[in-house]
Amino acid sequence: MSSVLQSVRKRKKRRRLGEGKVVSREAYVAREEVGRYEMALEQYDRKLAVDPEDEKIALLEGLTYFRMTRYEDALRYLSEAAGYEERDPEAAYYRGRVLEAMGRTEEARTSYENALALEAGSEEARAGLARLRSPKD
């Protein structure tokens, strides 16, 4: 069983996830954008409980933790999404962002390079590599 699914099940025991319905991905993101991170996380967990193979939800949950500056949690979910990083430049890029924020520059560089290998035109990944190359003030 994946670590993400185990985490969801643990949280499910702590909360009554059965309340409310699973809504659209857009609704999760909308809640997150207005800073309702905990509510967004609960909804992501509901979705993962219904469909643990939904890789995009793991990606979105990782991004939410990143926005909350909970980098270890973000990395855990984004690494789960990185199982499909080989196919998804977005997962590779955001994993790089988290690793960069954690000061793990070599790993971040690898993730950015993976993103560029998948999507050569990724300006975000190019910017990430540029940040890693620039000297720190």
N, CA, C and O atoms as a MOPAC input file, in Angstrom:
PM7 MOZYME 1SCF
protein

 N      0.85500 1    -1.18000 1     0.00000 1
 C      0.00000 1     0.00000 1     0.00000 1
 C      0.89200 1     1.23300 1     0.00000 1
 O      1.88500 1     1.28400 1     0.72700 1
 N      0.54700 1     2.21300 1    -0.80200 1
 C      1.36500 1     3.41900 1    -0.91400 1
 C      1.32900 1     4.21500 1     0.39000 1
 O      0.38000 1     4.12900 1     1.16800 1
 N      2.38700 1     4.98800 1     0.60100 1
 C      2.45300 1     5.80900 1     1.81200 1
 C      1.35600 1     6.86900 1     1.82800 1
 O      0.84900 1     7.23000 1     2.89100 1
 N      0.99500 1     7.36300 1     0.65300 1
 C     -0.07300 1     8.36300 1     0.58400 1
 C     -1.38800 1     7.74200 1     1.02600 1
 O     -2.12000 1     8.33600 1     1.81900 1
 N     -1.69300 1     6.55600 1     0.52200 1
 C     -2.93800 1     5.89900 1     0.90400 1
 C     -2.94300 1     5.58500 1     2.39600 1
 O     -3.98100 1     5.71800 1     3.04500 1
 N     -1.81000 1     5.17200 1     2.95200 1
 C     -1.73400 1     4.91700 1     4.39000 1
 C     -2.02500 1     6.19400 1     5.17700 1
 O     -2.75100 1     6.17000 1     6.17100 1
 N     -1.45100 1     7.30600 1     4.72200 1
 C     -1.68000 1     8.58100 1     5.39000 1
 C     -3.15300 1     8.96800 1     5.33900 1
 O     -3.71500 1     9.44400 1     6.32500 1
 N     -3.76400 1     8.76200 1     4.19100 1
 C     -5.19200 1     9.07200 1     4.04500 1
 C     -6.00000 1     8.23600 1     5.02100 1
 O     -6.89000 1     8.75400 1     5.69500 1
 N     -5.70300 1     6.97400 1     5.10200 1
 C     -6.45800 1     6.09800 1     6.00900 1
 C     -6.27800 1     6.49500 1     7.46000 1
 O     -7.22600 1     6.42200 1     8.24200 1
 N     -5.07000 1     6.91800 1     7.83600 1
 C     -4.84900 1     7.36800 1     9.21100 1
 C     -5.67600 1     8.61100 1     9.51000 1
 O     -6.31100 1     8.71200 1    10.56000 1
 N     -5.66100 1     9.56100 1     8.56700 1
 C     -6.45100 1    10.77800 1     8.77500 1
 C     -7.93200 1    10.47300 1     8.76900 1
 O     -8.70900 1    11.12600 1     9.46600 1
 N     -8.32500 1     9.49100 1     7.99300 1
 C     -9.73500 1     9.12000 1     7.93000 1
 C    -10.21900 1     8.66000 1     9.30000 1
 O    -11.35800 1     8.92200 1     9.68500 1
 N     -9.34800 1     7.97500 1    10.03100 1
 C     -9.70600 1     7.53700 1    11.37100 1
 C     -9.85200 1     8.71800 1    12.31800 1
 O    -10.66500 1     8.68800 1    13.24200 1
 N     -9.05900 1     9.75800 1    12.08400 1
 C     -9.10700 1    10.92500 1    12.96800 1
 C    -10.25700 1    11.86100 1    12.65400 1
 O    -10.70600 1    12.60200 1    13.52900 1
 N    -10.74200 1    11.84200 1    11.42200 1
 C    -11.82800 1    12.73600 1    11.01200 1
 C    -12.96000 1    11.91400 1    10.44400 1
 O    -12.76900 1    10.77500 1    10.01800 1
 N    -14.10800 1    12.48700 1    10.44200 1
 C    -15.25200 1    11.83800 1     9.80900 1
 C    -15.29200 1    12.27000 1     8.36000 1
 O    -15.94800 1    13.24900 1     8.00300 1
 N    -14.57200 1    11.51800 1     7.52000 1
 C    -14.48800 1    11.88200 1     6.11700 1
 C    -15.77900 1    11.60900 1     5.36700 1
 O    -15.96300 1    12.08700 1     4.24800 1
 N    -16.65800 1    10.85500 1     5.96700 1
 C    -17.89700 1    10.54000 1     5.27900 1
 C    -18.83300 1    11.72800 1     5.15400 1
 O    -19.76100 1    11.69900 1     4.34600 1
 N    -18.60900 1    12.75700 1     5.92800 1
 C    -19.46700 1    13.92900 1     5.85300 1
 C    -19.14900 1    14.72000 1     4.60500 1
 O    -17.98200 1    14.96500 1     4.30000 1
 N    -20.15000 1    15.10800 1     3.90000 1
 C    -19.93700 1    15.87400 1     2.67600 1
 C    -19.64600 1    14.95400 1     1.51200 1
 O    -19.31400 1    13.78300 1     1.69500 1
 N    -19.77200 1    15.48200 1     0.34000 1
 C    -19.54000 1    14.65500 1    -0.83500 1
 C    -18.21000 1    15.00700 1    -1.48400 1
 O    -17.64000 1    16.07300 1    -1.25000 1
 N    -17.74700 1    14.10200 1    -2.28500 1
 C    -16.54200 1    14.36400 1    -3.06200 1
 C    -16.94200 1    15.28800 1    -4.20100 1
 O    -17.85700 1    14.98400 1    -4.96600 1
 N    -16.26300 1    16.39700 1    -4.30800 1
 C    -16.61800 1    17.38400 1    -5.32000 1
 C    -15.53400 1    17.44400 1    -6.38800 1
 O    -14.57900 1    16.66700 1    -6.35700 1
 N    -15.68000 1    18.34200 1    -7.30500 1
 C    -14.76500 1    18.42000 1    -8.43500 1
 C    -13.38900 1    18.91700 1    -8.02300 1
 O    -13.23100 1    19.57200 1    -6.99300 1
 N    -12.39700 1    18.59500 1    -8.84400 1
 C    -11.02500 1    19.05000 1    -8.64200 1
 C    -10.97500 1    20.57700 1    -8.61100 1
 O    -10.20000 1    21.16100 1    -7.85400 1
 N    -11.79800 1    21.21500 1    -9.42900 1
 C    -11.82200 1    22.67400 1    -9.46600 1
 C    -12.25600 1    23.25900 1    -8.12200 1
 O    -11.75900 1    24.30500 1    -7.70600 1
 N    -13.18400 1    22.58000 1    -7.44700 1
 C    -13.63800 1    23.05000 1    -6.13800 1
 C    -12.51900 1    22.94400 1    -5.11100 1
 O    -12.38300 1    23.81000 1    -4.24700 1
 N    -11.71200 1    21.88000 1    -5.20200 1
 C    -10.58800 1    21.75400 1    -4.27400 1
 C     -9.64700 1    22.93400 1    -4.46200 1
 O     -9.25300 1    23.59800 1    -3.50300 1
 N     -9.30000 1    23.17900 1    -5.70900 1
 C     -8.34600 1    24.22900 1    -6.01900 1
 C     -8.90200 1    25.59500 1    -5.61800 1
 O     -8.16500 1    26.43900 1    -5.10800 1
 N    -10.18500 1    25.81400 1    -5.84400 1
 C    -10.80500 1    27.08900 1    -5.46600 1
 C    -10.68900 1    27.30900 1    -3.96400 1
 O    -10.38000 1    28.42000 1    -3.53200 1
 N    -10.92600 1    26.29100 1    -3.16700 1
 C    -10.79800 1    26.43300 1    -1.71400 1
 C     -9.35800 1    26.73100 1    -1.34000 1
 O     -9.09300 1    27.55400 1    -0.46300 1
 N     -8.44000 1    26.06600 1    -2.00000 1
 C     -7.03100 1    26.28100 1    -1.71500 1
 C     -6.61300 1    27.70700 1    -2.05700 1
 O     -5.85300 1    28.33000 1    -1.31600 1
 N     -7.10300 1    28.21400 1    -3.16400 1
 C     -6.72000 1    29.55000 1    -3.60500 1
 C     -7.16600 1    30.64000 1    -2.64200 1
 O     -6.55300 1    31.70700 1    -2.59800 1
 N     -8.20300 1    30.40100 1    -1.88400 1
 C     -8.64100 1    31.40400 1    -0.91000 1
 C     -8.07900 1    31.11100 1     0.48400 1
 O     -8.53000 1    31.68000 1     1.47800 1
 N     -7.09100 1    30.21700 1     0.54200 1
 C     -6.40600 1    29.95900 1     1.79400 1
 C     -7.08000 1    28.96800 1     2.71900 1
 O     -6.70700 1    28.86400 1     3.88700 1
 N     -8.05400 1    28.24700 1     2.22900 1
 C     -8.72600 1    27.24800 1     3.06400 1
 C     -8.04600 1    25.89800 1     2.85700 1
 O     -8.64400 1    24.94300 1     2.36400 1
 N     -6.77900 1    25.85500 1     3.25000 1
 C     -5.93600 1    24.69800 1     2.97400 1
 C     -6.43000 1    23.42700 1     3.64900 1
 O     -6.45900 1    22.36300 1     3.03000 1
 N     -6.81500 1    23.53400 1     4.90800 1
 C     -7.25900 1    22.33300 1     5.62400 1
 C     -8.50300 1    21.73100 1     4.95900 1
 O     -8.61800 1    20.51300 1     4.83200 1
 N     -9.42300 1    22.59000 1     4.54300 1
 C    -10.62100 1    22.09200 1     3.86300 1
 C    -10.24700 1    21.43200 1     2.53900 1
 O    -10.79000 1    20.38600 1     2.18400 1
 N     -9.32200 1    22.04600 1     1.81600 1
 C     -8.87200 1    21.45100 1     0.55300 1
 C     -8.23600 1    20.09000 1     0.80900 1
 O     -8.49500 1    19.13700 1     0.07400 1
 N     -7.40300 1    19.99100 1     1.85000 1
 C     -6.75500 1    18.71400 1     2.16700 1
 C     -7.78000 1    17.63500 1     2.51200 1
 O     -7.64300 1    16.48500 1     2.09700 1
 N     -8.79500 1    18.00800 1     3.26400 1
 C     -9.84900 1    17.04700 1     3.59400 1
 C    -10.52800 1    16.53800 1     2.33100 1
 O    -10.81500 1    15.34700 1     2.20800 1
 N    -10.78100 1    17.43400 1     1.40600 1
 C    -11.44800 1    17.01800 1     0.17400 1
 C    -10.52700 1    16.16700 1    -0.69500 1
 O    -10.97900 1    15.22300 1    -1.34200 1
 N     -9.24300 1    16.49800 1    -0.71100 1
 C     -8.30700 1    15.65000 1    -1.44200 1
 C     -8.31200 1    14.24700 1    -0.84300 1
 O     -8.31300 1    13.25000 1    -1.56500 1
 N     -8.31400 1    14.18600 1     0.49000 1
 C     -8.32400 1    12.88300 1     1.15600 1
 C     -9.57800 1    12.08800 1     0.80700 1
 O     -9.51300 1    10.87800 1     0.58600 1
 N    -10.71100 1    12.76700 1     0.76000 1
 C    -11.94900 1    12.07300 1     0.37500 1
 C    -11.81800 1    11.47700 1    -1.01900 1
 O    -12.19200 1    10.33000 1    -1.26400 1
 N    -11.28200 1    12.27600 1    -1.91600 1
 C    -11.11700 1    11.80800 1    -3.29500 1
 C    -10.15100 1    10.63200 1    -3.35700 1
 O    -10.41000 1     9.65700 1    -4.06200 1
 N     -9.03900 1    10.71200 1    -2.62700 1
 C     -8.08200 1     9.60500 1    -2.62400 1
 C     -8.66300 1     8.35500 1    -1.98000 1
 O     -8.31900 1     7.24000 1    -2.37100 1
 N     -9.54200 1     8.53000 1    -0.99600 1
 C    -10.18400 1     7.36700 1    -0.38100 1
 C    -11.08100 1     6.64900 1    -1.38800 1
 O    -11.20400 1     5.42400 1    -1.35400 1
 N    -11.70000 1     7.41000 1    -2.27800 1
 C    -12.56900 1     6.84000 1    -3.31100 1
 C    -11.73900 1     6.29500 1    -4.46600 1
 O    -12.03800 1     5.22900 1    -5.00500 1
 N    -10.69400 1     7.03200 1    -4.84600 1
 C     -9.87700 1     6.66000 1    -5.99500 1
 C     -8.39900 1     6.85900 1    -5.65900 1
 O     -7.82100 1     7.88300 1    -6.02200 1
 N     -7.77400 1     5.88800 1    -4.96500 1
 C     -6.38300 1     6.04700 1    -4.54200 1
 C     -5.38500 1     6.12100 1    -5.69500 1
 O     -4.22400 1     6.47300 1    -5.48600 1
 N     -5.81400 1     5.80100 1    -6.87900 1
 C     -4.92700 1     5.84800 1    -8.03400 1
 C     -4.95900 1     7.19800 1    -8.75800 1
 O     -4.29900 1     7.35500 1    -9.78500 1
 N     -5.70300 1     8.16200 1    -8.24700 1
 C     -5.80400 1     9.47200 1    -8.88500 1
 C     -4.52000 1    10.25800 1    -8.61300 1
 O     -4.38500 1    10.91400 1    -7.58100 1
 N     -3.59000 1    10.17900 1    -9.55200 1
 C     -2.28100 1    10.77900 1    -9.37700 1
 C     -2.33600 1    12.29900 1    -9.29800 1
 O     -1.52700 1    12.91000 1    -8.59800 1
 N     -3.26000 1    12.90700 1    -9.99200 1
 C     -3.37100 1    14.37000 1    -9.96000 1
 C     -3.76500 1    14.87200 1    -8.58100 1
 O     -3.34700 1    15.95700 1    -8.17500 1
 N     -4.55900 1    14.10300 1    -7.86000 1
 C     -4.94800 1    14.52200 1    -6.50800 1
 C     -3.72500 1    14.49200 1    -5.59600 1
 O     -3.55000 1    15.39200 1    -4.77400 1
 N     -2.88000 1    13.47400 1    -5.72800 1
 C     -1.64100 1    13.43900 1    -4.93300 1
 C     -0.79000 1    14.66200 1    -5.25600 1
 O     -0.19200 1    15.25500 1    -4.35700 1
 N     -0.73000 1    15.04100 1    -6.51600 1
 C      0.00400 1    16.23100 1    -6.92400 1
 C     -0.59400 1    17.48000 1    -6.27500 1
 O      0.13500 1    18.30300 1    -5.72100 1
 N     -1.90600 1    17.62000 1    -6.34200 1
 C     -2.57500 1    18.79400 1    -5.75400 1
 C     -2.38900 1    18.83800 1    -4.24200 1
 O     -2.20000 1    19.91400 1    -3.67500 1
 N     -2.44000 1    17.69000 1    -3.58500 1
 C     -2.24200 1    17.66900 1    -2.14000 1
 C     -0.80800 1    18.08900 1    -1.80800 1
 O     -0.58400 1    18.83400 1    -0.85300 1
 N      0.14800 1    17.62000 1    -2.58000 1
 C      1.52800 1    18.03600 1    -2.38100 1
 C      1.70600 1    19.53500 1    -2.55500 1
 O      2.43700 1    20.17400 1    -1.79800 1
 N      1.03400 1    20.09000 1    -3.55600 1
 C      1.11900 1    21.54100 1    -3.78100 1
 C      0.50700 1    22.32200 1    -2.62900 1
 O      1.00500 1    23.38600 1    -2.26100 1
 N     -0.56000 1    21.80300 1    -2.06700 1
 C     -1.18200 1    22.46800 1    -0.92000 1
 C     -0.21700 1    22.50100 1     0.26100 1
 O     -0.04600 1    23.54000 1     0.89800 1
 N      0.40900 1    21.36900 1     0.55100 1
 C      1.39500 1    21.34600 1     1.63700 1
 C      2.55500 1    22.29300 1     1.34000 1
 O      3.07800 1    22.93600 1     2.25000 1
 N      2.95800 1    22.38300 1     0.07600 1
 C      4.02300 1    23.31800 1    -0.30800 1
 C      3.60500 1    24.74300 1     0.02200 1
 O      4.38900 1    25.50400 1     0.59000 1
 N      2.37900 1    25.11000 1    -0.32800 1
 C      1.88900 1    26.46000 1    -0.03900 1
 C      1.79700 1    26.72700 1     1.46200 1
 O      1.89300 1    27.87000 1     1.90900 1
 N      1.60900 1    25.66000 1     2.22600 1
 C      1.55100 1    25.78600 1     3.68500 1
 C      2.95900 1    25.76500 1     4.29800 1
 O      3.09600 1    25.84100 1     5.52000 1
 N      3.99300 1    25.66400 1     3.47800 1
 C      5.39800 1    25.51300 1     3.85800 1
 C      5.64600 1    24.27100 1     4.71300 1
 O      6.56100 1    24.24600 1     5.53700 1
 N      4.84200 1    23.26900 1     4.51300 1
 C      5.05600 1    21.96800 1     5.16200 1
 C      5.77500 1    21.09000 1     4.13800 1
 O      5.17800 1    20.22100 1     3.50300 1
 N      7.07400 1    21.34500 1     3.99900 1
 C      7.84600 1    20.78500 1     2.90400 1
 C      7.99900 1    19.26400 1     2.96900 1
 O      7.96500 1    18.59900 1     1.93300 1
 N      8.16400 1    18.71600 1     4.15100 1
 C      8.29500 1    17.25200 1     4.25100 1
 C      7.01800 1    16.57300 1     3.75500 1
 O      7.07800 1    15.60600 1     2.99600 1
 N      5.86800 1    17.08300 1     4.18600 1
 C      4.59700 1    16.52800 1     3.71300 1
 C      4.44600 1    16.73100 1     2.21200 1
 O      4.00200 1    15.83400 1     1.49500 1
 N      4.81900 1    17.91400 1     1.74600 1
 C      4.72900 1    18.20100 1     0.31500 1
 C      5.58400 1    17.23100 1    -0.47300 1
 O      5.15200 1    16.70000 1    -1.49600 1
 N      6.79100 1    16.99900 1     0.00000 1
 C      7.69100 1    16.09900 1    -0.71600 1
 C      7.14800 1    14.67400 1    -0.74000 1
 O      7.28700 1    13.96300 1    -1.73500 1
 N      6.53300 1    14.26800 1     0.35700 1
 C      5.96700 1    12.90900 1     0.40700 1
 C      4.90500 1    12.73700 1    -0.67000 1
 O      4.92300 1    11.74400 1    -1.39800 1
 N      3.99100 1    13.67500 1    -0.78100 1
 C      2.92700 1    13.56400 1    -1.78100 1
 C      3.46200 1    13.77300 1    -3.19500 1
 O      3.05500 1    13.07900 1    -4.12700 1
 N      4.36800 1    14.72400 1    -3.34900 1
 C      4.91100 1    14.96400 1    -4.68300 1
 C      5.80800 1    13.81500 1    -5.12900 1
 O      5.92000 1    13.54200 1    -6.32500 1
 N      6.44100 1    13.14700 1    -4.18300 1
 C      7.22400 1    11.96100 1    -4.54900 1
 C      6.29800 1    10.83200 1    -4.97000 1
 O      6.63400 1    10.04800 1    -5.85800 1
 N      5.13700 1    10.74500 1    -4.33800 1
 C      4.12800 1     9.76800 1    -4.77900 1
 C      3.70300 1    10.11900 1    -6.20500 1
 O      3.58400 1     9.24500 1    -7.06500 1
 N      3.47900 1    11.39400 1    -6.43600 1
 C      3.13600 1    11.82800 1    -7.79500 1
 C      4.33000 1    11.62400 1    -8.72100 1
 O      4.16300 1    11.44900 1    -9.92800 1
 N      5.53500 1    11.64800 1    -8.15100 1
 C      6.73500 1    11.46000 1    -8.96900 1
 C      6.80600 1    10.04800 1    -9.52000 1
 O      7.60800 1     9.76800 1   -10.41100 1
 N      5.97900 1     9.16100 1    -9.00100 1
 C      5.87600 1     7.84100 1    -9.61500 1
 C      5.44500 1     7.98400 1   -11.05700 1
 O      5.71300 1     7.11600 1   -11.88900 1
 N      4.78000 1     9.07600 1   -11.34500 1
 C      4.42900 1     9.35300 1   -12.73500 1
 C      5.16600 1    10.58400 1   -13.24700 1
 O      4.83800 1    11.12800 1   -14.30100 1
 N      6.18300 1    11.01900 1   -12.47100 1
 C      7.00900 1    12.14800 1   -12.88300 1
 C      7.62600 1    11.88400 1   -14.25500 1
 O      7.86200 1    12.80900 1   -15.03200 1
 N      7.88000 1    10.62600 1   -14.53300 1
 C      8.46000 1    10.28300 1   -15.83200 1
 C      7.52400 1    10.63400 1   -16.98100 1
 O      7.95600 1    10.73300 1   -18.13000 1
 N      6.24200 1    10.82300 1   -16.67200 1
 C      5.25400 1    11.16300 1   -17.70200 1
 C      4.70900 1    12.56800 1   -17.54600 1
 O      4.11400 1    13.10000 1   -18.48400 1
 N      4.89300 1    13.18100 1   -16.39300 1
 C      4.22000 1    14.44100 1   -16.09300 1
 C      5.22200 1    15.53200 1   -15.72900 1
 O      5.78200 1    15.51400 1   -14.63300 1
 N      5.45400 1    16.47900 1   -16.63400 1
 C      6.41500 1    17.54000 1   -16.33800 1
 C      6.00300 1    18.40600 1   -15.15300 1
 O      6.86100 1    18.94800 1   -14.45700 1
 N      4.71700 1    18.54100 1   -14.91900 1
 C      4.24600 1    19.34800 1   -13.79100 1
 C      4.67700 1    18.73300 1   -12.46500 1
 O      5.12000 1    19.44600 1   -11.56500 1
 N      4.55200 1    17.41600 1   -12.34000 1
 C      4.98700 1    16.73900 1   -11.11500 1
 C      6.48800 1    16.91700 1   -10.91400 1
 O      6.94200 1    17.16500 1    -9.79700 1
 N      7.24900 1    16.79100 1   -11.98500 1
 C      8.70200 1    16.95500 1   -11.89400 1
 C      9.06300 1    18.37900 1   -11.46600 1
 O      9.92900 1    18.58100 1   -10.61600 1
 N      8.39600 1    19.34400 1   -12.05800 1
 C      8.68700 1    20.74400 1   -11.73100 1
 C      8.38700 1    21.05500 1   -10.26200 1
 O      9.23200 1    21.62400 1    -9.57100 1
 N      7.21300 1    20.69600 1    -9.78400 1
 C      6.85600 1    21.04400 1    -8.40800 1
 C      7.66600 1    20.26900 1    -7.38100 1
 O      7.94200 1    20.77200 1    -6.29200 1
 N      8.04300 1    19.06300 1    -7.72100 1
 C      8.94600 1    18.32800 1    -6.83000 1
 C     10.26100 1    19.10300 1    -6.73300 1
 O     10.84500 1    19.20600 1    -5.65400 1
 N     10.72600 1    19.64600 1    -7.85700 1
 C     11.92500 1    20.48000 1    -7.84400 1
 C     11.76600 1    21.71000 1    -6.97000 1
 O     12.69100 1    22.08700 1    -6.25000 1
 N     10.59900 1    22.33900 1    -7.03000 1
 C     10.34300 1    23.52900 1    -6.19700 1
 C     10.45500 1    23.20500 1    -4.71300 1
 O     11.06000 1    23.95700 1    -3.94900 1
 N      9.86700 1    22.07900 1    -4.31200 1
 C      9.91800 1    21.69600 1    -2.89900 1
 C     11.35800 1    21.39400 1    -2.49300 1
 O     11.82500 1    21.85800 1    -1.45300 1
 N     12.04900 1    20.62800 1    -3.30500 1
 C     13.43900 1    20.28900 1    -2.98400 1
 C     14.30700 1    21.54200 1    -2.91800 1
 O     15.18500 1    21.64800 1    -2.06200 1
 N     14.06300 1    22.48800 1    -3.81900 1
 C     14.79800 1    23.75800 1    -3.78700 1
 C     14.52400 1    24.49700 1    -2.47700 1
 O     15.45100 1    25.00600 1    -1.84700 1
 N     13.26600 1    24.55800 1    -2.06900 1
 C     12.90500 1    25.23600 1    -0.81900 1
 C     13.54800 1    24.56700 1     0.39000 1
 O     13.82100 1    25.22000 1     1.39700 1
 N     13.78700 1    23.26900 1     0.28500 1
 C     14.40500 1    22.51600 1     1.37500 1
 C     15.93500 1    22.60500 1     1.33600 1
 O     16.60900 1    22.08600 1     2.22600 1
 N     16.48200 1    23.26300 1     0.30600 1
 C     17.92400 1    23.38400 1     0.18600 1
 C     18.60100 1    22.17000 1    -0.43400 1
 O     19.82500 1    22.04600 1    -0.38100 1
 N     17.83300 1    21.29600 1    -1.00700 1
 C     18.36700 1    20.07200 1    -1.62800 1
 C     18.55000 1    20.33300 1    -3.12500 1
 O     17.80000 1    19.83200 1    -3.96300 1
 N     19.57200 1    21.13400 1    -3.42900 1
 C     19.70400 1    21.69100 1    -4.77100 1
 C     20.01700 1    20.65600 1    -5.84500 1
 O     19.52300 1    20.77700 1    -6.96600 1
 N     20.80800 1    19.66000 1    -5.53900 1
 C     21.13100 1    18.67200 1    -6.57800 1
 C     19.89200 1    17.86900 1    -6.97200 1
 O     19.66600 1    17.59400 1    -8.15000 1
 N     19.09700 1    17.50000 1    -5.97300 1
 C     17.85700 1    16.78000 1    -6.27200 1
 C     16.87600 1    17.68300 1    -7.01800 1
 O     16.17800 1    17.23700 1    -7.92900 1
 N     16.83100 1    18.95000 1    -6.62500 1
 C     15.96400 1    19.91200 1    -7.31100 1
 C     16.38700 1    20.04200 1    -8.77000 1
 O     15.54800 1    20.04700 1    -9.67100 1
 N     17.67900 1    20.14400 1    -8.99100 1
 C     18.20000 1    20.25800 1   -10.35300 1
 C     17.75400 1    19.05700 1   -11.19900 1
 O     17.32800 1    19.22300 1   -12.34200 1
 N     17.85300 1    17.86800 1   -10.63900 1
 C     17.43700 1    16.65900 1   -11.36100 1
 C     15.95800 1    16.71700 1   -11.71200 1
 O     15.57000 1    16.35900 1   -12.82300 1
 N     15.12800 1    17.16600 1   -10.77200 1
 C     13.69000 1    17.25800 1   -11.05500 1
 C     13.39700 1    18.28700 1   -12.13800 1
 O     12.57900 1    18.04100 1   -13.02400 1
 N     14.05900 1    19.43500 1   -12.07200 1
 C     13.86600 1    20.44600 1   -13.11900 1
 C     14.31100 1    19.91400 1   -14.48300 1
 O     13.64900 1    20.14500 1   -15.49500 1
 N     15.43000 1    19.20800 1   -14.49700 1
 C     15.90700 1    18.63500 1   -15.75600 1
 C     14.92500 1    17.58900 1   -16.29300 1
 O     14.70700 1    17.49700 1   -17.50100 1
 N     14.33700 1    16.80700 1   -15.38900 1
 C     13.30600 1    15.84000 1   -15.80300 1
 C     12.11800 1    16.56200 1   -16.42700 1
 O     11.58000 1    16.12700 1   -17.44500 1
 N     11.71500 1    17.67100 1   -15.80600 1
 C     10.58700 1    18.44100 1   -16.34600 1
 C     10.90800 1    18.93700 1   -17.74600 1
 O     10.05700 1    18.88100 1   -18.63400 1
 N     12.13000 1    19.42200 1   -17.95200 1
 C     12.52800 1    19.91200 1   -19.27200 1
 C     12.63700 1    18.78800 1   -20.29700 1
 O     12.34500 1    18.98700 1   -21.47700 1
 N     13.05100 1    17.62400 1   -19.85100 1
 C     13.13600 1    16.48900 1   -20.77400 1
 C     11.73900 1    16.10100 1   -21.27300 1
 O     11.58300 1    15.63900 1   -22.40300 1
 N     10.74200 1    16.29200 1   -20.43100 1
 C      9.36300 1    15.95400 1   -20.79700 1
 C      8.67600 1    17.07600 1   -21.56100 1
 O      7.83400 1    16.82900 1   -22.42400 1
 N      9.04100 1    18.30300 1   -21.23700 1
 C      8.42300 1    19.47000 1   -21.87800 1
 C      9.50500 1    20.52100 1   -22.08500 1
 O      9.75100 1    21.36900 1   -21.22800 1
 N     10.13300 1    20.44100 1   -23.22700 1
 C     11.29300 1    21.29100 1   -23.50900 1
 C     10.98400 1    22.78200 1   -23.37400 1
 O     11.88600 1    23.57000 1   -23.08900 1
 N      9.75500 1    23.17200 1   -23.56900 1
 C      9.38900 1    24.58300 1   -23.49500 1
 C      8.99800 1    25.06200 1   -22.11400 1
 O      8.48300 1    26.17200 1   -21.98600 1
 N      9.22000 1    24.27400 1   -21.07700 1
 C      8.79900 1    24.65000 1   -19.72300 1
 C      9.62700 1    25.81800 1   -19.19200 1
 O     10.76700 1    25.64800 1   -18.75900 1
 N      9.03000 1    27.00400 1   -19.23600 1
 C      9.71000 1    28.19800 1   -18.72600 1
 C      9.92200 1    28.10600 1   -17.22000 1
 O     10.92800 1    28.58900 1   -16.70000 1
 N      8.97900 1    27.48900 1   -16.52400 1
 C      9.10100 1    27.35700 1   -15.07200 1
 C     10.31700 1    26.52000 1   -14.70700 1
 O     11.08200 1    26.88800 1   -13.81500 1
 N     10.49800 1    25.39400 1   -15.39400 1
 C     11.64700 1    24.52900 1   -15.11100 1
 C     12.95100 1    25.24600 1   -15.46300 1
 O     13.94100 1    25.13300 1   -14.74000 1
 N     12.94800 1    25.98000 1   -16.57100 1
 C     14.14600 1    26.75400 1   -16.93500 1
 C     14.46300 1    27.79500 1   -15.84900 1
 O     15.62200 1    27.99300 1   -15.48600 1
 N     13.43100 1    28.44600 1   -15.34700 1
 C     13.62400 1    29.44100 1   -14.28700 1
 C     14.15700 1    28.77900 1   -13.01800 1
 O     15.00600 1    29.34500 1   -12.33000 1
 N     13.66200 1    27.59100 1   -12.71400 1
 C     14.16000 1    26.85800 1   -11.55100 1
 C     15.64000 1    26.55100 1   -11.67600 1
 O     16.40000 1    26.74600 1   -10.72800 1
 N     16.05300 1    26.07000 1   -12.84300 1
 C     17.47500 1    25.80300 1   -13.06900 1
 C     18.30300 1    27.08300 1   -12.97500 1
 O     19.40900 1    27.07700 1   -12.43500 1
 N     17.76300 1    28.17300 1   -13.50000 1
 C     18.47600 1    29.45500 1   -13.43600 1
 C     18.65400 1    29.90000 1   -11.98400 1
 O     19.71700 1    30.40100 1   -11.61700 1
 N     17.62200 1    29.71900 1   -11.15800 1
 C     17.73600 1    30.08400 1    -9.73400 1
 C     18.84400 1    29.28000 1    -9.06200 1
 O     19.58700 1    29.80400 1    -8.23200 1
 N     18.94700 1    28.01400 1    -9.42500 1
 C     19.96900 1    27.15900 1    -8.81200 1
 C     21.37100 1    27.55500 1    -9.25400 1
 O     22.33200 1    27.38500 1    -8.50300 1
 N     21.49200 1    28.08100 1   -10.47000 1
 C     22.80300 1    28.49000 1   -10.99300 1
 C     23.24200 1    29.84700 1   -10.45000 1
 O     24.43800 1    30.11100 1   -10.33700 1
 N     22.28200 1    30.70600 1   -10.11500 1
 C     22.64000 1    32.06400 1    -9.68400 1
 C     23.21900 1    32.03100 1    -8.27100 1
 O     22.74500 1    31.28800 1    -7.41200 1
 N     24.26500 1    32.85900 1    -8.04000 1
 C     24.85700 1    32.90300 1    -6.69900 1
 C     23.88300 1    33.51200 1    -5.70300 1
 O     23.12800 1    34.42800 1    -6.02800 1
 N     23.91300 1    32.99300 1    -4.50200 1
 C     23.06400 1    33.51600 1    -3.42300 1
 C     23.70600 1    34.76800 1    -2.85300 1
 O     24.92100 1    34.82800 1    -2.66500 1
 N     22.87300 1    35.77000 1    -2.57800 1
 C     23.38900 1    37.03100 1    -2.01300 1
 C     23.64300 1    36.88600 1    -0.53400 1
 O     24.07800 1    37.83900 1     0.11400 1

